Every structure is written in structure tokens, then in C-alpha cells.
Amino acid sequence: MDPLFEIEIERPVAGSRDAGRFLYRQLKDAIQDGRLTAGTQLPASRKSAAFFGLSRNSVAEVYDRLSNEGLVVARHGSGTYVADLPPEPASLPSPASTYRLNTFWLQEDVTAAMGFWRDDSPTVSRAEAPIDFRPALIDSRLFPFDVYRRVSAKQLRGLEKKPAAYKSPQGNQGNFHLRAAITNHIALTRAVACRPEDVVVTAGAQQAFDLLARILVTPGETVVAVEDPGYPPMRVAFAAAGARIVPVPVDEEGLVVDSLPPGVSVICVCPSHQFPLGVTMSKCRRTALVNFARQHGAVIVEDDYDGEFRYEGNPLQSLRAADPADVVFYVGTFSKCMLPSLRLGFMVVPDWARRTLVAAKNCLDWHCSTPLQTGVCAFIAEGHLAHHVRKMRQIYRRRRQLLLDLLKRDFSDWLEPIPSLYGMHIAAWARPGVDLDAAVDALAARAVKIHTLERYHLMQSPRSGLVFGYGAVDLPEIERGLAALKEVLSRSRLCTGADIFEV
């Protein structure tokens, strides 16, 4: 049917002396308010006449009048079309000049922190198969989608048999069976002893950080210590809540506890596999950190984002497991051991904070998707997650070893790998005099993505370095990527001037 006949429009009264004028006003209003959009073809005058109960001449006069006013245009041999109308001059102030928005979210450092993994190089963006050494990525090609699809479908069929209800699973904490499965999972893989009632399910780790900031921060007063270098989105969550952010240095033993300010209220750390340096916090430093928190009335946010992947020895005890004072909030995620697209994470929360945190989550999103929770729960309970983690640990171990072997064999003049026991990335310090920024730009032109450590610093870094993520690159890609890096660095030693890294 013609668009004119489908829109809401009043028909003129048949036989009325003002029928033509009435139709003209109706069509003009429909064009000006957008019901008839630019480029829409009007029906032929004969067809419109029959539809509206007017003579053909009356409709033709209406079309002519609309044409004279520039509202429609007649195209010879084609028909009559709604014209492109120029925008009307604004009679009221624009929203941008009337309403005040929170400018925090568009600050350059905030947008950079939240998009830290992005690569803005147009060369890399256009590449069909870039070699991607960025951290925090996984190899989703190896995930058992067929298994997850099967267990999720089974859970969906179970939901079909239940009456529809508009309620929150287990008081907003998350599905009880999933929380029980998480309890068993982290007990085995991370030596975290807790009960299902201690667990709160979240939409990924970032929502966990946001919720913690909501309940722990008093705007303008609360001092939050973050690792420097560290994970940028965690820092942003607390800054957005109005916290005073204090960067604390990291050395080969982890966060330097002696550098914590006495007035700190929240301490954010990645003790198992520090992001991005990859170091593991020593046992002595862990004890000192928990003691500091207890003595100064502070709490600790423990980010354990890829702790399932340990390659040497037994898993170290988490801070949460060594927390007799109950001051540690343990944050975990399924983004690294399963898929980041699931957007599912969890927290182990001290008793004294759980009620407040659940109330804050209720205000934020009530609860995570029930089908998602039941699907992941079945995936864990049936042993598929444990099997997948074992498989990926072997694959990542081989990738890690190849990276270390190549770095030690071919890059000793430029880079010094930082010891690391966990995770899906390793970092390396640069030797003095190596221009890594220029090297990274040259690699981007070869469709190789890699980050410098400077990207993760709040304060000026005393040393430069590179981060090698191996979650999204296979063995041949690692070899090709490091061969390109070696060529770039070799040319930098042989050349001088502005064209050192010309490709």
C-alpha cells in the first residue's frame, strides 16, 4: 500500500466545499512533522482522488500547491515525491546549552583508561588477520561452544516448564546453584574458602568494581590506593564515585606496602598476577598488606582476573584466604577462563558488607540474566569448565614458553623479561636507549598490535617496557610477531635520525 494511505490522516468530508483545502493541510502537516519522509512517492492523483473521495482535479490542485511551497517535487515520467526540507531555525536553546552533563566521562584520561585495549592505528584496523599481543584477550576459537550450547539449551528447556515470575533470583545475589558452583570452583583453583551466601554474582568484574565504589566511597573524602602501573578501568570506577586516587608503586614483590599513605581507606591490588607487570605478590608482602589494612581500618579489593592459569608449582593462597580480619573483597570473572562476551563475574564479600552491596546491586540492575547464570552453572557443575581450564592451561603454557625462549634468545640486547608465574601475558623491561614508542608504531604498520607499559601508568614511569599478551595468538603468530619486532629493533640499532623505524 502507498505510504500516504498508511499514515494516520483524517479524510475530508465528501462533497464539502473545503475538502481540497482540508486535504492540503493534512498533507502539509504530515510532511512537516515527518510522517511523510523525504523521498516518499505520493500516489497518482487518480488513486488519491478515489481514496479520499475527491475529484482528480482537486487532488491535482493540492499537489500543485504543495509543489509551489517546495514541499513536494514532480519528476517527469516518474511521479510526485516529498522534497528534502531544510532544517527549521532553532527557536529554543539547544540541549547542549540548556542542560549540564557530568563531564567526567568524556575526560581524555577517562576515555583512554576505559578503552585501554583499543588500537587506533588505521593500518592495524584494516588488517584482515593482525597479530595481537595486547593483554586481557583470550583465544575464543578454542572455547567448546557446542558443549556450552547443549548445556544452556537444557537449562532453557527447564525454564520453559516454570511459570513466569517477575522476581529476583535469591535476593539479588545471584542464582544459588551458580554461587555454590563458584564456591567449589575457586576453592579448587584459588584456595578460596567461602560459602554460597558469601558470593554475589555480577555482570563482569567491572560491575563488581563499580558496586564496590558505590558502597565504599564517600565523594571527596575516601582515599583509594591503586597499583601504578595498574588496571585502568578499576581506577576509573572509584574515581567516578568521587574517590581521591593515590598511585602506589609496584616492584618485583608486588604492591609496595611501605608506600601506602596512612589515610587510605581502600587498597586495590592484583596480587596473583599483577596487571600489567605480571609479578606475584610475595608471601611476606601479602601478610604486610593484610596487617596494614587491619591496623588502619582499610579494606582490600583483590582482583583475581586470570588466577586459574598458573604454570609453576601449586596455586598461592589468595589474600581473601589469608584474611582473618575479614577486610578483603575478592573479585573474580569468567571472562578469561570462559568468554568475555558472557559478561559474568562474581565477588566474595565480607559478612558485614553483603547487605549493603546487594542493595546497591538491586538499584543498579536487580540481577544478572537467569538463563546465563543457569547455563554457566551447568557448565561448571558438569565439569566442563575444569576440563576447559586444564586444556587452555597447557596451550597457554606452550605459548608462554615460546615467548620466553624467543625473548631470551633474540632480544637480550633490548628487553629483559619480568618473571611471572600466572596468567596470559608477560611483560619485559626495555634496556636503556630503546625507543619503544617508535617501535610500536612501526609494528602497527606491519599489522602487529602490542602495548607499552607506559599506557598503564598514572605517574611517569622510571622504565619503559612492553606487554606481550599470548591469549589471542597461536605459536606461528608469536614467531612471526617477534620476528617483526626483532627486525624493527635491529634496524633501530643500525640507523640514526627520524627514519629509524621506517617500514
Long-range contacts (C-beta under 8 A, 24 or more apart in sequence): 2-41, 2-42, 2-43, 2-47, 3-36, 3-40, 3-41, 4-30, 4-36, 4-40, 4-42, 4-43, 4-48, 5-43, 5-51, 7-35, 7-36, 8-35, 9-35, 11-52, 11-53, 12-52, 12-53, 12-54, 14-53, 14-54, 19-52, 19-53, 19-54, 19-58, 20-54, 20-58, 20-59, 20-61, 20-62, 23-52, 23-54, 23-58, 23-59, 23-62, 24-62, 24-65, 24-66, 27-62, 27-66, 27-71, 28-66, 28-69, 28-71, 31-66, 31-71, 31-72, 31-82, 31-85, 32-71, 32-85, 36-82, 37-82, 38-82, 38-83, 38-84, 38-85, 39-81, 39-82, 39-84, 40-81, 40-82, 41-79, 41-80, 41-81, 42-72, 42-79, 42-80, 42-81, 42-82, 44-79, 104-239, 104-240, 105-240, 110-236, 110-239, 110-240, 112-232, 113-232, 113-233, 113-235, 113-236, 114-232, 114-233, 114-236, 116-232, 116-233, 116-455, 116-456, 119-444, 119-449, 121-441, 121-444, 121-445, 121-449, 123-444, 123-445, 123-447, 124-444, 124-447, 124-448, 124-449, 127-447, 129-447, 130-447, 130-448, 130-449, 131-447, 131-448, 131-449, 131-473, 131-477, 131-480, 131-481, 131-484, 132-449, 132-469, 132-472, 132-473, 133-448, 133-449, 133-450, 133-451, 133-467, 133-468, 133-469, 133-470, 133-473, 133-481, 134-449, 134-450, 134-451, 134-467, 134-469, 134-472, 135-275, 135-276, 135-424, 135-425, 135-451, 135-467, 135-469, 135-471, 136-275, 136-305, 136-336, 136-424, 136-425, 136-469, 136-471, 137-424, 137-469, 137-471, 137-472, 138-335, 138-336, 138-339, 138-340, 138-424, 138-471, 138-472, 139-392, 139-395, 139-471, 139-472, 139-473, 139-474, 140-339, 140-341, 142-391, 142-392, 142-395, 143-338, 143-339, 143-388, 144-384, 144-388, 147-379, 147-384, 148-375, 148-379, 148-384, 151-375, 151-378, 151-379, 151-382, 151-384, 152-371, 152-374, 152-375, 152-378, 152-379, 154-378, 155-371, 155-374, 155-375, 155-377, 155-378, 156-371, 156-375, 158-374, 159-370, 159-371, 159-374, 168-362, 168-366, 168-367, 169-367, 169-370, 169-373, 171-358, 172-358, 172-361, 172-362, 172-366, 172-367, 173-197, 173-199, 173-200, 173-201, 173-354, 173-358, 174-199, 174-200, 174-201, 174-346, 174-367, 174-368, 174-373, 175-201, 175-370, 175-373, 175-374, 175-377, 177-374, 177-377, 177-381, 178-373, 178-374, 178-376, 178-377, 178-380, 179-346, 181-376, 181-377, 181-380, 181-381, 182-332, 182-346, 182-380, 184-380, 185-380, 185-385, 185-386, 186-330, 186-332, 186-348, 188-386, 189-307, 189-308, 189-315, 189-389, 190-272, 190-304, 190-307, 190-308, 190-315, 190-318, 190-321, 190-332, 191-315, 191-316, 191-317, 191-318, 191-321, 192-318, 192-320, 192-321, 192-330, 192-348, 193-321, 194-320, 194-330, 194-348, 197-354, 198-348, 198-349, 198-351, 198-354, 199-346, 199-347, 199-348, 199-349, 200-346, 200-347, 200-349, 200-354, 200-357, 200-358, 200-361, 201-344, 201-345, 201-346, 201-367, 201-368, 201-373, 202-344, 202-345, 202-346, 202-347, 202-361, 202-368, 203-343, 203-344, 203-345, 203-365, 203-368, 204-333, 204-335, 204-340, 204-343, 204-344, 204-345, 205-303, 205-305, 205-331, 205-332, 205-333, 205-335, 205-345, 206-233, 206-237, 206-345, 207-345, 207-364, 207-365, 208-331, 208-345, 208-346, 208-347, 209-233, 209-234, 209-237, 209-238, 209-301, 209-331, 210-237, 210-240, 210-241, 210-364, 211-347, 211-357, 211-360, 211-361, 211-364, 212-237, 212-238, 212-266, 212-301, 212-329, 212-331, 212-347, 212-357, 213-237, 213-238, 213-240, 213-241, 213-243, 214-241, 214-360, 214-364, 215-353, 215-356, 215-357, 215-360, 216-265, 216-266, 216-299, 217-241, 217-242, 217-243, 217-266, 218-242, 219-243, 220-244, 222-265, 222-266, 223-261, 223-263, 223-264, 223-265, 223-266, 224-264, 224-265, 224-266, 224-267, 224-268, 225-260, 225-261, 225-264, 225-266, 225-267, 225-268, 226-268, 226-458, 227-255, 227-268, 227-269, 227-270, 227-274, 227-275, 228-457, 228-458, 228-459, 229-275, 229-276, 229-277, 229-453, 229-456, 229-457, 229-458, 229-461, 230-268, 230-270, 230-275, 230-276, 230-456, 230-458, 231-270, 231-275, 231-276, 231-303, 231-305, 231-456, 232-456, 234-268, 234-301, 234-303, 235-268, 235-458, 238-266, 238-268, 245-458, 247-458, 247-459, 250-274, 250-277, 250-279, 251-279, 252-279, 252-418, 252-419, 253-279, 253-281, 253-282, 253-284, 253-285, 254-279, 254-280, 254-281, 254-282, 254-285, 254-286, 255-281, 255-285, 255-289, 257-285, 257-288, 257-289, 257-292, 260-292, 262-296, 264-296, 264-298, 265-297, 265-298, 265-299, 266-298, 266-299, 266-300, 266-301, 267-292, 267-293, 267-298, 267-299, 267-300, 267-301, 268-300, 268-301, 268-303, 269-300, 269-301, 269-302, 269-303, 269-319, 270-302, 270-303, 270-304, 270-305, 271-302, 271-304, 271-318, 271-319, 272-304, 272-307, 272-310, 272-316, 272-318, 272-422, 272-423, 273-305, 273-306, 273-307, 273-420, 273-421, 273-422, 273-423, 275-303, 275-305, 275-456, 276-425, 276-427, 276-451, 276-453, 276-456, 276-467, 277-418, 277-420, 277-427, 277-453, 278-418, 278-419, 278-420, 278-422, 278-423, 278-425, 278-426, 278-427, 279-418, 279-419, 279-420, 280-316, 280-420, 280-421, 280-422, 283-316, 286-317, 286-319, 286-322, 287-322, 289-319, 290-319, 290-322, 290-323, 290-325, 290-327, 290-328, 293-325, 293-327, 293-328, 294-325, 294-327, 298-327, 299-327, 299-328, 299-329, 300-327, 300-328, 300-329, 301-328, 301-329, 301-331, 302-328, 302-329, 302-330, 302-331, 303-331, 304-330, 304-331, 304-332, 305-331, 305-332, 305-333, 305-335, 305-336, 306-336, 306-337, 306-422, 306-423, 306-424, 307-332, 307-422, 307-423, 308-336, 308-337, 308-389, 308-393, 309-336, 309-337, 309-389, 309-392, 309-393, 309-396, 309-422, 309-423, 309-424, 310-393, 310-421, 310-422, 311-393, 311-396, 311-397, 311-400, 311-421, 311-422, 312-421, 313-421, 320-348, 326-350, 326-351, 326-352, 329-353, 334-376, 336-424, 336-471, 337-385, 337-388, 337-389, 337-392, 338-376, 338-379, 338-385, 338-388, 342-372, 342-376, 344-368, 344-372, 344-373, 344-376, 396-424, 396-470, 396-471, 398-475, 399-470, 399-473, 399-474, 399-475, 399-478, 400-426, 400-470, 402-475, 402-478, 402-479, 403-468, 403-470, 403-478, 403-482, 406-478, 406-479, 406-482, 407-468, 407-482, 410-482, 410-486, 411-482, 411-485, 411-486, 411-489, 413-489, 413-493, 414-489, 415-465, 415-466, 418-465, 424-469, 424-470, 424-471, 425-467, 425-468, 425-469, 425-470, 425-471, 426-467, 426-468, 426-470, 427-453, 427-465, 427-466, 427-467, 427-468, 428-465, 428-466, 428-468, 429-463, 429-464, 429-465, 430-463, 430-464, 430-465, 430-466, 434-464, 434-489, 434-492, 435-492, 435-500, 435-501, 436-464, 436-465, 436-466, 438-492, 438-500, 438-501, 439-485, 439-488, 439-489, 439-492, 439-501, 440-466, 441-501, 442-488, 442-501, 442-502, 442-503, 443-481, 443-484, 443-485, 443-488, 445-503, 446-484, 446-488, 446-503, 448-481, 448-484, 448-485, 450-481, 450-485
